[in-house]
Amino acid sequence: MFASVELCDDPEIVLAAVGQAGSALLYASDGMRANRKIVGAAVRQDGSALLYAPDVVCDDHEIVEIAVDRDGSALEYVSDRLRDDHEIVEIAVGQYGS
């Protein structure tokens, strides 16, 4: 992304970017990466965008549930606490079928 520092901290711009490509979260400011609405939009588009979220967001049950429901491999980026959560693991594993 070749946006200015100011644009990488603009919620409307960042929300539009992560809505198109969740991995654009990588280029967002630290504040935007910690914003639940922004991260939620990113992981709805690409569950693995959780990789670019701070630890506190990777420990947010709702955000993590969205991420692993979209992409089970996002479990790799989830907090240790939520990796032990039966519901989260079940959702992630369910992405791979039987």
Salt bridges, closest charged atoms under 4 A:
ASP30 OD1 - ARG33 NH2 3.57
ASP59 OD1 - ARG81 NE 2.96
ASP60 OD2 - ARG36 NE 2.58
GLU62 OE1 - ARG36 NH2 2.99
GLU65 OE1 - HIS61 ND1 3.66
ASP80 OD1 - ARG83 NH1 3.20
ASP85 OD2 - HIS61 NE2 3.45
GLU87 OE1 - HIS61 NE2 3.44
GLU90 OE1 - HIS86 NE2 3.17
